Amino acid sequence: MGIGLLRGGLVGSVVSFLGFTLPSVVILMVFAYLSIYTELKMDWIHGLKLVAVAIVANAIIDMSKKLLPSKIYWFIALLALIIVLFWVHPLAQIMAIIVAAFIGFQWIRNSDEGNMSITFNIPISKTTGIVLLIIFLLLLLGLPMISVLWDHEWLTMIEKFYFAGALVFGGGHVVLPLLETQFVQSGQISTSDFLAGYGMTQAVPGPLFTFAAYIGMVIAGIPGAVIATLAIFLPAFLLVIGALPFWFSLSRISKLKGAMAGANAAVVGMLAAAFIHPIVTETIQSGLDIFIIALFLWCLMRWKMQPYLLVLLGIAVGFIGYT
């Protein structure tokens, strides 16, 4: 979106979004249709779930190396893990991020002052940026209140996906615990279907956020997939375009960088909590599962196997061992 904005304005941003996400969205919609709406035998999907366990474990390891450089970061991650794991509530993620950002704002100082030697011509005025940022906040605060007052399926779906997209920091994998809280714990999608879709998302091109298309398709068919995709990406659209006119100034403020670093540390803990439950607790059924997951993780860490190849391997293992 940001590159498209710089190259072609608002139209360029929208076109870039479509080009980057549409292939993944279409493939995941087809997969959801085959797995949920047909009688096709899908026992091999357990292989995809094992792939999901290995990929999330690898993501946690990689993110820990990048986002937890010292003890204060590890403390924040552990605190976030405890909050999310033991307080099973949609507000747990918000609280973890707020607490982490506050700790980072107060006590984390980044030696990189963010000096930018390159500047860009931003085709968006600061006034437009402010308007878009206000819209972002109004939707973030207003959608939950409106969905309480007006109980409607589509409005609730928009609110949940927008919420997940608005609170993701540090990488696409972090959306996993937020979506799990919003849709698995509420009973709208089973843990089995959720993990199968997440595993399949690793095999397709484009951003991991397109996982929303799969969930939307499972819950409400094609309209649900379209609404879910647009809702989860809308916060990024508003934030990227709204913040770009101010980015070079904001990136030099040390305390704001500390708050962001704290939030990034928290999402490692949040992802670890989701890894423990429901990913591990709902997937591992035998010692064979543990062995296969360890093998998959070895492929990722030692051989640097591409995720889509691991997904193909997982499907093959599922066919051989679980059908």
C-alpha positions in Angstrom: 0.0 0.0 0.0 2.8 2.4 0.9 4.8 1.7 -2.2 1.6 2.1 -4.4 0.8 5.4 -2.7 4.3 6.8 -3.4 4.2 5.6 -7.0 0.6 6.3 -7.9 -1.3 8.1 -5.2 -4.5 6.7 -3.6 -5.4 4.7 -6.8 -1.9 3.2 -6.8 -2.3 2.2 -3.2 -5.6 0.4 -3.9 -4.2 -1.3 -7.0 -1.1 -2.5 -5.1 -3.3 -3.9 -2.4 -5.4 -5.8 -4.9 -2.4 -7.2 -6.8 -0.7 -8.3 -3.6 -3.6 -10.0 -1.9 -6.0 -11.2 -4.6 -4.2 -14.5 -5.6 -4.0 -15.6 -2.0 -7.6 -14.6 -1.3 -9.0 -16.6 -4.2 -7.0 -19.7 -3.4 -8.0 -19.7 0.3 -11.6 -19.2 -0.7 -11.5 -22.3 -2.9 -9.7 -24.3 -0.2 -12.4 -23.3 2.4 -15.1 -24.3 -0.1 -13.6 -27.7 -0.7 -12.9 -28.4 2.9 -16.2 -27.1 4.4 -18.9 -27.2 1.8 -18.1 -30.5 0.0 -18.0 -34.2 0.9 -14.3 -34.4 -0.1 -12.3 -36.6 2.3 -10.1 -34.2 4.3 -8.4 -36.4 6.9 -5.0 -35.4 5.5 -5.6 -31.9 6.9 -4.0 -33.1 10.1 -0.7 -32.8 8.2 -1.4 -29.1 7.6 -2.0 -28.6 11.4 1.3 -30.1 12.2 2.9 -27.8 9.7 1.2 -24.9 11.4 2.7 -25.9 14.8 6.2 -26.0 13.3 5.8 -22.7 11.4 4.5 -20.8 14.5 7.3 -22.3 16.6 9.9 -21.1 14.1 8.2 -17.7 13.9 8.5 -17.4 17.7 12.2 -18.3 17.6 12.9 -15.8 14.8 10.9 -13.0 16.3 12.6 -13.6 19.7 16.0 -13.1 18.1 14.9 -9.9 16.4 12.5 -8.3 18.9 13.9 -9.4 22.3 17.5 -8.1 22.4 17.7 -7.6 26.2 16.2 -8.6 29.6 13.6 -5.8 29.6 12.2 -7.1 26.3 12.1 -10.7 27.6 10.3 -9.4 30.7 7.6 -7.7 28.5 7.2 -10.8 26.4 6.7 -13.0 29.5 4.3 -10.6 31.0 2.2 -10.5 27.8 2.2 -14.3 27.7 0.9 -14.5 31.2 -1.8 -11.9 30.6 -3.1 -13.5 27.4 -2.7 -17.2 28.6 -4.4 -16.8 31.9 -6.9 -14.0 31.2 -9.1 -15.6 28.5 -10.9 -12.4 27.3 -10.8 -10.3 24.1 -9.5 -7.4 26.1 -6.4 -9.4 27.2 -4.6 -8.6 24.0 -5.3 -4.9 24.2 -4.2 -4.8 27.8 -1.0 -6.7 27.0 -0.1 -4.2 24.2 -1.0 -1.1 26.3 1.1 -2.3 29.3 4.0 -3.2 27.0 3.9 0.1 25.1 3.8 2.0 28.4 6.8 0.0 29.7 8.6 0.7 26.5 7.7 4.3 26.5 9.1 4.7 30.0 12.2 2.5 30.1 13.3 1.5 26.5 15.7 3.8 24.8 16.7 2.9 21.3 20.2 4.1 20.3 19.1 4.4 16.7 17.6 7.9 16.5 15.9 7.2 13.2 17.7 9.9 11.2 16.6 9.7 7.6 18.9 10.8 4.9 16.3 10.0 2.1 13.0 11.9 1.8 10.1 11.2 -0.4 7.4 13.3 -2.0 4.3 12.2 -0.1 1.2 12.7 -2.3 -1.1 13.1 0.7 -1.5 16.3 2.7 -1.2 16.4 6.5 -4.8 17.4 6.7 -5.9 14.3 4.8 -3.6 12.2 7.0 -5.2 13.6 10.2 -8.7 12.9 8.8 -7.7 9.3 8.0 -6.1 8.7 11.5 -9.3 10.1 13.1 -11.4 7.7 11.1 -9.1 4.9 12.2 -9.6 5.7 15.8 -13.4 6.3 15.5 -13.8 2.9 13.9 -11.6 1.2 16.4 -13.6 2.7 19.3 -17.0 2.9 17.7 -17.4 -0.4 16.0 -17.4 -2.5 19.3 -20.0 -0.1 20.8 -22.2 -0.2 17.7 -22.1 -4.0 17.5 -23.3 -4.2 21.1 -26.2 -1.9 20.4 -27.0 -3.5 17.0 -26.5 -7.3 16.9 -26.0 -8.0 13.3 -23.9 -10.8 11.7 -22.0 -8.6 9.2 -21.4 -5.8 11.6 -20.0 -8.1 14.2 -17.7 -9.7 11.6 -16.5 -6.3 10.4 -15.8 -5.3 14.0 -13.8 -8.4 14.8 -11.7 -8.4 11.7 -11.1 -4.6 12.0 -10.0 -5.0 15.6 -7.6 -7.8 14.7 -6.1 -5.8 11.9 -5.7 -2.7 14.0 -3.8 -4.3 16.8 -1.2 -6.3 15.0 2.4 -5.3 15.5 5.6 -7.0 14.5 4.5 -9.3 11.7 1.6 -11.2 10.2 1.9 -14.2 12.5 0.8 -12.0 15.4 -2.7 -11.9 14.0 -3.1 -15.6 14.9 -3.9 -15.1 18.6 -6.3 -12.2 17.9 -8.3 -14.1 15.3 -8.3 -17.2 17.5 -9.8 -15.2 20.4 -12.4 -13.5 18.2 -13.6 -16.5 16.2 -12.5 -19.8 17.8 -13.3 -18.9 21.4 -16.7 -17.5 20.3 -17.5 -20.8 18.6 -17.9 -19.4 15.0 -15.2 -21.7 13.7 -13.7 -24.9 15.1 -10.1 -25.1 16.2 -9.6 -27.9 13.6 -10.8 -25.7 10.7 -8.9 -22.7 12.0 -5.5 -24.5 12.2 -6.1 -26.2 8.8 -6.7 -22.8 7.2 -3.7 -21.3 8.9 -1.5 -24.1 7.6 -2.9 -23.6 4.1 -2.3 -19.9 4.2 1.5 -20.7 4.5 1.4 -22.3 1.1 -0.1 -19.4 -0.9 1.5 -16.1 -2.0 0.7 -12.8 -0.4 0.4 -11.6 3.1 -0.7 -13.8 6.0 -3.6 -11.4 6.7 -5.4 -13.1 3.8 -6.1 -15.9 6.3 -9.2 -13.7 7.0 -10.6 -14.7 3.6 -10.6 -18.3 4.6 -12.3 -17.6 8.0 -14.9 -15.4 6.4 -15.6 -18.1 3.7 -16.1 -20.8 6.4 -18.4 -18.6 8.4 -20.5 -16.9 5.7 -19.5 -17.9 2.2 -18.2 -15.6 -0.5 -19.7 -12.4 1.0 -18.1 -13.3 4.3 -14.7 -13.8 2.7 -14.9 -10.4 0.9 -16.0 -8.5 4.0 -13.4 -10.2 6.2 -10.6 -9.4 3.8 -11.6 -5.7 3.4 -12.2 -5.3 7.2 -8.8 -6.7 8.3 -6.8 -4.6 5.8 -8.8 -1.4 6.3 -6.8 -0.4 9.5 -3.5 -0.8 7.6 -4.8 1.3 4.7 -5.9 4.1 7.1 -2.7 4.0 9.1 -0.2 3.8 6.3 -1.8 6.7 4.3 -2.6 8.7 7.4 0.8 8.4 9.1 3.1 8.8 6.0 2.9 12.6 6.0 4.1 12.6 9.6 6.4 9.6 9.5 9.8 11.2 9.1 9.1 13.5 12.1 7.6 10.8 14.3 10.4 8.3 13.6 12.9 10.6 15.3 11.1 10.6 18.7 12.9 8.2 21.0 10.1 7.5 23.4 7.6 6.7 20.7 10.2 4.2 19.3 10.5 2.7 22.7 6.7 2.3 23.0 6.7 0.5 19.6 9.6 -1.7 20.7 7.6 -2.6 23.8 4.5 -3.5 21.8 6.6 -5.6 19.4 8.1 -7.5 22.4 4.6 -8.1 23.7 3.4 -9.7 20.5 6.1 -12.3 20.9 4.6 -13.3 24.2 1.1 -13.2 22.7 2.1 -15.5 19.9 3.7 -17.8 22.4 0.5 -17.9 24.3 -1.5 -18.8 21.2 1.2 -21.5 20.4 0.6 -23.1 23.8 -3.2 -23.0 23.5 -4.9 -23.8 21.2 -2.2 -24.7 18.6 -0.3 -27.3 20.6 -3.0 -28.4 22.9 -5.5 -28.9 20.1 -3.1 -30.4 17.5 -0.7 -32.9 19.2 -2.4 -36.2 19.6 0.5 -38.7 19.8 4.2 -39.2 20.0 4.2 -39.5 16.2 2.9 -35.9 16.0 5.7 -34.6 18.2 8.3 -36.4 16.0 6.8 -35.0 12.8 6.6 -31.5 14.2 10.3 -31.7 15.3 11.2 -32.9 11.8 9.3 -30.0 10.2 10.9 -27.5 12.5 14.4 -28.9 11.7 13.5 -28.4 8.0 12.7 -24.8 8.6 15.6 -23.9 10.9 18.4 -26.1 9.5 17.6 -26.4 5.8 15.7 -23.1 5.5 12.9 -24.9 3.6 10.3 -22.5 2.1 6.9 -22.7 3.9 5.0 -23.6 0.8 7.3 -26.7 0.3 6.8 -27.6 3.9 3.0 -27.4 3.4 3.3 -29.8 0.5 5.4 -32.1 2.7 2.7 -31.8 5.4 -0.1 -32.7 3.0 1.9 -35.8 1.8 2.5 -36.8 5.4 -1.2 -36.4 6.1 -2.1 -38.6 3.2 0.3 -41.3 4.2 -0.2 -41.3 8.0 -3.7 -40.0 8.7 -6.0 -41.1 5.9 
